[in-house]
Amino acid sequence: MSRTVVWLVALGVAVIATALGVAWYAKMHDRAAIPRTAAMPVTAPPAPAPEAPKPAEAPPSTAVMAPSFDVARIGRDGHAVIAGRATPNAKIVLLDGGKEIASGEADQHGEWVLLMQDKPLSPGQHELRVVQHQEGHAPVTSEQVVIVVVPPSPDSGDETLVMISPPGGGSKLLQAPSAEGVPKSKDLQLSTLDYDDRGHVTISGQAQANAAVRAYIDDKAVADGTSGKDGHWRLAPAEPVAAGKHTLRLDRLGGDGKPVARLELPFERLVTAVAAKSDNRRLNVVRGDNLWNIARAHYGEGWQYTVIFNANKGQIRDPNLIYPGQNFSLPKAN
């Protein structure tokens, strides 16, 4: 191929040279016979019309987003690392029950981190929300709430309870209070069991990665799911649970569909309706109950747990510790 190309190029050069020689000879030979004429005026091409100026592009507007939590790691001594997302460059204020306890700023990607090393959380229960402040916009409060229960002493052996509670759906357990406090088997663990005022249940936990998990309520299969690569799973039965006491059973299924691990836990779905002429309702505590969930069920808001605590101080020495068999008065919320 290279040789063919060289020959074609050489032939092309020869043809061009011959044509130029013929043209030069004809021009010289006929110059005397051609009369001279006035030079033809050369008309310059019209100048292009000036382009209309382009309108200046408006800077992209930054959408306002509600702040949220991603990470909450809190030690037994109350020292915390809390992180989440918000509108880029917005100021972030962390509230504990309405009191400001820390502040910071989201970066250009909307990510923020607060380190609470100088002012750790005190022992007891805390309700954390984050508020976003941005110039030209009203403050925006997170819909999520981080519930924290710091043990009475770092040497108690208990871990700090940390969970994220969304406005709807089930809570996400980030840290279990202690190894003994969470029902589990060798490769199956229950983290949270939540229900709303209509009785719709959300169950979450951990197992081996990509494990098949099935939930039963009162020996009836109600939901199936598969754990993720990190082992976390979440189930939401389609049918609501009636008020009263029930038994939850969880099975991790093997490849043949047979259970290889099992958990059972009694729980009670509390009645949320408030009696019209009675402020003296009673509640019998069962295993798995806590003041936050009881308040959520009866009053619609978990932070109303203080109503129950104040009405039953004779039985509750520590609001973080209630026991099966206790019988509480449930007064009408203010």
C-alpha positions as CSV (number, residue, x, y, z in Angstrom):
1,M,0.0,0.0,0.0
2,S,2.8,2.5,0.8
3,R,4.3,2.0,-2.6
4,T,1.0,2.6,-4.4
5,V,0.5,5.9,-2.5
6,V,4.0,7.1,-3.5
7,W,3.3,6.5,-7.1
8,L,0.0,8.3,-7.0
9,V,1.6,11.3,-5.4
10,A,4.4,11.4,-8.0
11,L,1.9,11.2,-10.8
12,G,-0.2,14.0,-9.3
13,V,2.9,16.3,-9.1
14,A,3.7,15.6,-12.7
15,V,0.2,16.4,-13.9
16,I,0.2,19.7,-11.9
17,A,3.6,20.7,-13.3
18,T,2.5,20.0,-16.9
19,A,-0.7,22.0,-16.5
20,L,1.1,25.0,-15.1
21,G,3.6,24.9,-18.0
22,V,0.8,24.9,-20.6
23,A,-1.0,27.8,-19.0
24,W,2.2,29.9,-18.9
25,Y,3.0,29.3,-22.5
26,A,-0.5,30.2,-23.7
27,K,-0.5,33.4,-21.6
28,M,2.9,34.6,-23.1
29,H,1.8,33.7,-26.6
30,D,-1.5,35.5,-26.6
31,R,-0.5,38.6,-24.5
32,A,-0.2,40.9,-27.6
33,A,-3.5,39.8,-29.0
34,I,-5.5,40.5,-25.9
35,P,-6.6,44.2,-25.6
36,R,-6.1,45.9,-22.3
37,T,-9.2,46.7,-20.4
38,A,-9.9,48.8,-17.3
39,A,-9.4,47.0,-14.1
40,M,-12.6,45.6,-12.7
41,P,-13.5,47.1,-9.4
42,V,-13.3,44.8,-6.5
43,T,-16.3,44.9,-4.2
44,A,-15.5,44.1,-0.6
45,P,-17.9,41.7,1.0
46,P,-20.4,43.3,3.4
47,A,-19.3,43.4,7.0
48,P,-21.1,40.9,9.2
49,A,-23.9,42.4,11.4
50,P,-22.8,42.8,15.0
51,E,-24.1,40.0,17.2
52,A,-26.7,41.0,19.8
53,P,-25.3,40.8,23.3
54,K,-26.3,37.6,25.1
55,P,-28.3,38.1,28.3
56,A,-26.3,37.4,31.4
57,E,-27.0,34.0,32.9
58,A,-28.7,34.1,36.3
59,P,-26.7,32.3,39.0
60,P,-28.2,28.9,39.8
61,S,-30.5,29.1,42.8
62,T,-29.7,26.9,45.8
63,A,-32.7,24.9,46.8
64,V,-33.6,24.9,50.5
65,M,-33.6,21.4,52.0
66,A,-34.6,20.2,55.4
67,P,-31.7,19.2,57.6
68,S,-31.3,15.6,58.5
69,F,-29.1,13.2,60.5
70,D,-26.8,10.6,59.1
71,V,-24.5,9.6,62.0
72,A,-24.8,9.8,65.7
73,R,-22.1,8.1,67.7
74,I,-22.3,8.8,71.4
75,G,-20.1,7.1,74.1
76,R,-21.0,6.0,77.6
77,D,-19.5,9.3,78.9
78,G,-21.8,11.4,76.6
79,H,-19.0,12.5,74.2
80,A,-20.6,12.6,70.7
81,V,-19.9,12.8,67.0
82,I,-23.1,13.8,65.1
83,A,-23.2,14.4,61.4
84,G,-25.8,14.9,58.7
85,R,-26.9,17.0,55.6
86,A,-28.4,20.4,55.1
87,T,-28.5,23.2,52.5
88,P,-24.9,24.0,51.4
89,N,-23.2,26.7,53.6
90,A,-26.1,27.0,56.0
91,K,-25.6,27.5,59.7
92,I,-26.5,24.4,61.8
93,V,-27.7,24.5,65.4
94,L,-28.2,21.3,67.5
95,L,-31.0,21.4,70.0
96,D,-31.5,19.2,73.0
97,G,-35.1,19.5,74.1
98,G,-35.3,23.0,72.7
99,K,-31.9,24.2,74.2
100,E,-29.0,24.9,71.9
101,I,-26.0,22.7,72.7
102,A,-23.8,23.0,69.6
103,S,-23.5,24.8,66.3
104,G,-21.6,24.6,63.1
105,E,-21.9,25.1,59.4
106,A,-22.6,22.9,56.4
107,D,-19.9,22.8,53.7
108,Q,-20.4,23.4,50.0
109,H,-21.7,19.9,49.6
110,G,-24.3,20.3,52.4
111,E,-22.5,18.0,54.8
112,W,-22.0,19.0,58.5
113,V,-20.3,17.4,61.5
114,L,-20.5,18.4,65.1
115,L,-18.0,17.2,67.7
116,M,-19.2,17.4,71.3
117,Q,-16.0,16.9,73.2
118,D,-16.0,19.9,75.6
119,K,-19.7,19.6,76.5
120,P,-20.7,15.9,76.6
121,L,-24.4,14.9,77.0
122,S,-25.3,14.3,80.6
123,P,-26.7,10.9,81.9
124,G,-30.3,10.4,81.0
125,Q,-32.6,10.8,78.0
126,H,-32.1,13.4,75.3
127,E,-34.1,14.5,72.3
128,L,-31.9,16.0,69.6
129,R,-33.1,18.0,66.6
130,V,-31.1,20.2,64.2
131,V,-32.2,23.6,63.0
132,Q,-30.9,25.1,59.7
133,H,-30.4,28.9,59.4
134,Q,-29.9,30.4,56.0
135,E,-29.8,34.1,55.1
136,G,-33.1,35.2,53.4
137,H,-35.0,32.1,54.5
138,A,-36.9,31.1,57.6
139,P,-35.2,28.6,59.9
140,V,-35.9,24.9,59.0
141,T,-36.1,22.2,61.7
142,S,-35.3,18.6,61.0
143,E,-38.2,16.2,60.8
144,Q,-36.0,13.5,62.3
145,V,-35.4,13.2,66.0
146,V,-32.4,11.5,67.5
147,I,-33.3,9.8,70.8
148,V,-30.3,9.3,73.2
149,V,-30.2,7.6,76.6
150,V,-26.8,8.0,78.2
151,P,-26.2,5.5,81.0
152,P,-25.9,6.8,84.6
153,S,-22.2,6.0,84.7
154,P,-19.5,5.2,82.1
155,D,-18.6,2.2,84.3
156,S,-22.1,0.8,84.4
157,G,-21.4,-1.6,81.6
158,D,-24.4,-0.3,79.5
159,E,-23.9,1.3,76.2
160,T,-25.6,4.5,75.2
161,L,-29.0,4.0,73.4
162,V,-29.2,6.0,70.2
163,M,-31.9,5.8,67.6
164,I,-33.3,8.0,64.8
165,S,-37.0,8.5,64.9
166,P,-38.6,9.8,61.7
167,P,-42.0,11.5,61.6
168,G,-43.5,8.4,60.1
169,G,-42.5,4.8,59.8
170,G,-40.1,2.8,62.0
171,S,-37.2,4.1,64.1
172,K,-33.6,3.2,63.2
173,L,-31.5,1.8,66.0
174,L,-27.9,3.2,65.8
175,Q,-26.6,1.9,69.1
176,A,-28.2,-0.7,71.4
177,P,-28.2,0.1,75.1
178,S,-26.5,-3.2,76.1
179,A,-25.9,-6.7,74.7
180,E,-28.5,-8.2,77.1
181,G,-31.2,-5.6,76.2
182,V,-31.6,-6.6,72.6
183,P,-33.2,-9.9,71.7
184,K,-30.8,-11.8,69.4
185,S,-29.5,-15.2,68.5
186,K,-26.1,-16.2,67.0
187,D,-27.0,-14.7,63.6
188,L,-30.3,-12.9,64.0
189,Q,-31.0,-9.7,65.9
190,L,-34.0,-7.5,66.6
191,S,-33.3,-3.8,66.7
192,T,-36.6,-2.0,66.8
193,L,-40.3,-2.6,66.7
194,D,-42.5,0.4,66.1
195,Y,-46.2,0.9,65.3
196,D,-48.2,4.0,64.4
197,D,-51.6,5.1,65.7
198,R,-53.3,2.8,63.1
199,G,-51.4,-0.3,64.2
200,H,-49.0,-0.5,61.2
201,V,-45.8,-2.2,62.4
202,T,-42.2,-1.7,61.3
203,I,-39.6,-4.2,62.4
204,S,-35.9,-3.8,61.9
205,G,-32.8,-5.8,62.9
206,Q,-29.6,-7.4,61.7
207,A,-28.6,-10.8,60.4
208,Q,-26.0,-12.2,58.0
209,A,-25.6,-10.4,54.7
210,N,-28.2,-11.3,52.1
211,A,-30.1,-13.5,54.6
212,A,-33.9,-14.2,54.1
213,V,-35.9,-13.1,57.2
214,R,-39.6,-13.8,57.9
215,A,-41.7,-12.2,60.5
216,Y,-44.7,-13.8,62.3
217,I,-47.2,-12.1,64.6
218,D,-49.2,-14.6,66.7
219,D,-47.9,-17.5,64.5
220,K,-49.1,-15.9,61.3
221,A,-46.5,-15.0,58.6
222,V,-46.9,-11.3,58.0
223,A,-43.7,-10.1,56.1
224,D,-40.6,-11.4,54.3
225,G,-37.4,-9.6,53.4
226,T,-33.7,-9.9,52.8
227,S,-30.9,-8.3,54.7
228,G,-28.5,-6.0,52.8
229,K,-24.8,-6.3,52.3
230,D,-24.3,-4.7,55.8
231,G,-26.7,-7.2,57.4
232,H,-29.5,-4.7,58.1
233,W,-33.1,-5.6,57.3
234,R,-36.4,-3.9,57.7
235,L,-39.9,-5.4,57.4
236,A,-43.3,-3.7,57.2
237,P,-46.3,-6.0,57.4
238,A,-49.2,-4.9,55.2
239,E,-51.9,-5.5,57.7
240,P,-52.2,-3.4,60.9
241,V,-52.0,-5.1,64.3
242,A,-55.0,-5.0,66.6
243,A,-54.7,-3.4,70.0
244,G,-53.6,-5.8,72.8
245,K,-50.9,-8.3,73.5
246,H,-49.1,-10.2,70.7
247,T,-46.1,-12.4,70.1
248,L,-43.5,-11.5,67.4
249,R,-41.5,-14.3,65.9
250,L,-38.6,-13.9,63.6
251,D,-37.0,-16.6,61.5
252,R,-33.9,-16.5,59.4
253,L,-34.4,-19.0,56.6
254,G,-31.8,-21.2,55.0
255,G,-31.5,-22.0,51.3
256,D,-34.2,-24.7,51.6
257,G,-36.7,-22.3,53.1
258,K,-36.4,-23.8,56.6
259,P,-35.6,-21.7,59.7
260,V,-32.0,-21.8,60.9
261,A,-32.3,-19.1,63.6
262,R,-35.3,-17.9,65.5
263,L,-36.3,-15.1,68.0
264,E,-39.6,-14.6,69.9
265,L,-40.7,-11.5,71.7
266,P,-44.0,-10.5,73.4
267,F,-45.2,-7.0,72.8
268,E,-48.4,-5.0,73.3
269,R,-50.0,-2.5,70.9
270,L,-51.4,0.1,73.1
271,V,-54.8,1.7,72.5
272,T,-54.4,5.3,71.4
273,A,-57.9,6.5,71.8
274,V,-58.4,8.7,74.8
275,A,-61.5,8.0,76.9
276,A,-63.8,11.1,76.9
277,K,-64.7,11.2,80.6
278,S,-61.7,9.4,82.2
279,D,-58.2,10.5,83.0
280,N,-57.4,7.4,84.9
281,R,-56.4,4.9,82.3
282,R,-53.9,2.2,83.3
283,L,-51.2,0.5,81.5
284,N,-49.5,-2.9,82.3
285,V,-45.9,-2.8,81.2
286,V,-44.7,-5.8,79.2
287,R,-41.3,-6.8,77.9
288,G,-40.1,-4.5,75.2
289,D,-42.0,-1.4,76.4
290,N,-40.3,1.9,77.1
291,L,-41.7,5.3,78.1
292,W,-40.9,6.9,74.7
293,N,-43.0,4.3,72.7
294,I,-45.8,4.4,75.3
295,A,-46.0,8.2,75.0
296,R,-45.9,8.0,71.2
297,A,-48.8,5.5,71.2
298,H,-51.0,7.3,73.7
299,Y,-50.2,11.0,73.2
300,G,-48.9,11.0,69.6
301,E,-45.5,12.4,70.6
302,G,-42.6,10.5,72.3
303,W,-41.5,13.6,74.2
304,Q,-44.7,13.4,76.2
305,Y,-43.1,10.6,78.2
306,T,-42.6,13.1,81.0
307,V,-46.4,13.1,81.6
308,I,-46.2,9.4,82.4
309,F,-43.1,9.8,84.5
310,N,-44.5,12.6,86.6
311,A,-47.7,10.7,87.2
312,N,-45.9,7.5,88.3
313,K,-42.8,8.8,90.2
314,G,-43.6,6.4,93.0
315,Q,-42.8,3.5,90.7
316,I,-40.3,5.0,88.3
317,R,-37.0,5.9,89.8
318,D,-35.2,6.2,86.5
319,P,-37.3,7.1,83.3
320,N,-34.9,5.0,81.3
321,L,-35.7,1.9,83.4
322,I,-39.2,0.4,83.5
323,Y,-40.0,-3.3,84.1
324,P,-42.6,-5.8,83.0
325,G,-45.4,-6.1,85.5
326,Q,-45.4,-2.4,86.5
327,N,-48.8,-0.8,86.2
328,F,-48.8,2.9,85.3
329,S,-51.4,5.6,85.4
330,L,-51.9,7.4,82.0
331,P,-53.2,10.9,82.7
332,K,-54.5,13.1,80.0
333,A,-51.8,15.1,78.3
334,N,-51.7,18.9,78.8
